[in-house]
């Protein structure tokens, strides 16, 4: 497993087998799978596990400054929820983008920079590194400015 600098925040899914790393502002840095992901998540739940790990890392990045200042978790959670609500209200719903990793194993469905869902293609237990790399590449493409990104049509 990789070691990350102190200014990186790691989150995991509920099984502890999928992990994601973000910077202090929640920007994607890395994503991957730990040994045991196949029996814990399997091919049907691995995409959701990777997204859960990313959301966990981003939530930690969002709440860390509030906790350090002494704000209670409930206060932090309500502020984050309100911020998401205001963001959603204040913008027109962007078109659905489907981003497929270069290996064809991981597919993201996103609107703007916000991930709606993810899915995987057919997998075997031996696909750990290829799947992690495909998810990493798809998320990196999502983070690129829209003018640079190449997206598959939705559908």
C-alpha positions as a printed NumPy array, in Angstrom:
array([[  0.   ,   0.   ,   0.   ],
       [  1.156,   3.544,  -0.754],
       [  2.295,   6.02 ,   1.881],
       [  1.023,   9.598,   1.529],
       [  2.297,  12.915,   2.904],
       [  0.689,  14.37 ,   6.025],
       [ -1.308,  16.844,   3.926],
       [ -3.254,  13.981,   2.307],
       [ -6.493,  12.572,   3.713],
       [ -7.438,   8.918,   3.254],
       [-10.952,   7.524,   3.442],
       [-12.254,   3.999,   3.061],
       [-15.506,   2.23 ,   2.38 ],
       [-17.384,   0.38 ,   5.136],
       [-15.468,  -2.86 ,   4.43 ],
       [-12.076,  -1.147,   4.617],
       [-11.013,  -2.709,   1.31 ],
       [-11.542,   0.31 ,  -0.975],
       [ -9.615,   3.508,  -0.247],
       [ -9.331,   7.   ,  -1.68 ],
       [ -6.928,   9.845,  -1.027],
       [ -7.703,  13.562,  -1.361],
       [ -5.854,  16.773,  -0.605],
       [ -6.972,  19.068,   2.25 ],
       [ -9.601,  20.689,   0.003],
       [-11.04 ,  17.36 ,  -1.139],
       [ -9.461,  17.155,  -4.601],
       [ -8.857,  13.616,  -5.83 ],
       [ -5.292,  12.314,  -5.434],
       [ -5.499,   8.504,  -5.596],
       [ -7.837,   5.532,  -5.307],
       [ -7.331,   1.8  ,  -4.934],
       [ -8.227,  -1.545,  -3.463],
       [ -6.72 ,  -3.44 ,  -0.567],
       [ -6.328,  -7.219,  -0.37 ],
       [ -9.631,  -8.904,   0.352],
       [-11.744,  -6.608,  -1.819],
       [-13.113,  -9.472,  -3.912],
       [-14.831, -11.332,  -1.049],
       [-15.79 ,  -8.08 ,   0.72 ],
       [-17.21 ,  -6.191,  -2.28 ],
       [-17.104,  -8.471,  -5.299],
       [-17.667,  -7.227,  -8.821],
       [-21.228,  -6.085,  -8.086],
       [-20.302,  -3.656,  -5.28 ],
       [-16.716,  -2.598,  -6.018],
       [-17.642,   0.585,  -7.945],
       [-19.933,   1.705,  -5.111],
       [-17.179,   0.865,  -2.593],
       [-14.668,   3.044,  -4.447],
       [-17.131,   5.952,  -4.537],
       [-17.917,   5.464,  -0.847],
       [-14.195,   5.665,  -0.059],
       [-13.867,   8.86 ,  -2.106],
       [-16.886,  10.415,  -0.366],
       [-15.468,   9.392,   3.018],
       [-12.127,  11.06 ,   2.275],
       [-13.844,  14.212,   0.981],
       [-16.098,  14.369,   4.038],
       [-13.065,  14.114,   6.314],
       [-11.365,  16.903,   4.361],
       [-14.477,  19.078,   4.67 ],
       [-14.992,  18.513,   8.378],
       [-11.368,  18.553,   9.582],
       [-11.047,  22.365,   9.742],
       [-14.353,  22.636,  11.616],
       [-13.332,  19.986,  14.137],
       [ -9.91 ,  21.614,  14.59 ],
       [-11.673,  24.89 ,  15.397],
       [-13.783,  23.095,  17.991],
       [-17.062,  23.067,  16.069],
       [-19.238,  20.12 ,  16.897],
       [-19.699,  17.452,  14.243],
       [-23.448,  18.185,  14.015],
       [-22.694,  21.821,  13.244],
       [-20.17 ,  20.812,  10.6  ],
       [-22.572,  18.312,   9.047],
       [-25.412,  20.839,   8.899],
       [-23.139,  23.438,   7.265],
       [-21.993,  20.955,   4.638],
       [-25.56 ,  19.834,   3.947],
       [-26.685,  23.439,   3.582],
       [-23.769,  24.213,   1.256],
       [-24.7  ,  21.276,  -0.998],
       [-28.343,  22.416,  -1.017],
       [-27.392,  25.965,  -2.002],
       [-25.059,  24.743,  -4.71 ],
       [-27.758,  22.484,  -6.139],
       [-30.392,  25.248,  -6.047],
       [-28.148,  27.834,  -7.645],
       [-27.239,  26.006, -10.786],
       [-28.859,  24.46 , -13.762],
       [-28.448,  20.71 , -13.874],
       [-25.467,  19.997, -16.176],
       [-25.67 ,  17.277, -18.799],
       [-24.769,  13.736, -17.839],
       [-21.194,  12.784, -18.703],
       [-20.058,   9.19 , -18.887],
       [-16.327,   8.739, -18.433],
       [-14.909,   5.314, -19.191],
       [-11.459,   4.359, -17.949],
       [ -8.969,   3.499, -20.709],
       [ -9.055,  -0.214, -19.805],
       [-12.859,  -0.302, -19.966],
       [-13.192,  -1.656, -16.407],
       [-14.547,   1.456, -14.63 ],
       [-17.248,   3.871, -15.77 ],
       [-18.292,   7.123, -14.051],
       [-21.609,   8.902, -14.508],
       [-21.211,  12.568, -13.569],
       [-23.007,  15.882, -13.881],
       [-20.479,  18.676, -13.912],
       [-17.862,  17.668, -11.35 ],
       [-20.347,  15.738,  -9.212],
       [-20.428,  11.947,  -9.452],
       [-23.896,  10.407,  -9.785],
       [-22.788,   6.775,  -9.931],
       [-20.133,   4.344, -11.098],
       [-20.076,   0.828, -12.45 ],
       [-17.575,  -1.786, -13.526],
       [-17.286,  -4.138, -16.444],
       [-16.694,  -7.864, -16.057],
       [-13.991,  -8.506, -13.42 ],
       [-11.944, -11.291, -11.895],
       [-10.029, -11.28 ,  -8.591],
       [ -6.828, -10.764, -10.621],
       [ -8.07 ,  -7.356, -11.889],
       [ -7.171,  -5.447,  -8.699],
       [ -4.376,  -3.308, -10.155],
       [ -6.055,  -2.811, -13.556],
       [ -9.344,  -1.8  , -11.92 ],
       [ -7.607,   0.578,  -9.5  ],
       [ -5.672,   2.156, -12.379],
       [ -8.836,   2.477, -14.486],
       [-10.748,   4.139, -11.63 ],
       [ -7.773,   6.441, -10.984],
       [ -7.637,   7.453, -14.671],
       [-11.406,   8.038, -14.9  ],
       [-11.419,  10.198, -11.754],
       [ -8.386,  12.147, -12.97 ],
       [-10.2  ,  12.816, -16.251],
       [-13.272,  14.   , -14.338],
       [-11.066,  16.486, -12.467],
       [ -9.729,  17.95 , -15.734],
       [-11.474,  21.03 , -17.14 ],
       [-14.465,  19.977, -19.26 ],
       [-12.987,  21.468, -22.451],
       [-10.032,  19.053, -22.223],
       [-11.994,  15.922, -21.26 ],
       [-13.108,  13.305, -23.734],
       [-16.375,  11.735, -22.676],
       [-18.42 ,   8.884, -24.006],
       [-22.025,   9.71 , -24.851],
       [-24.478,   8.919, -22.076],
       [-26.687,   5.968, -22.545]])
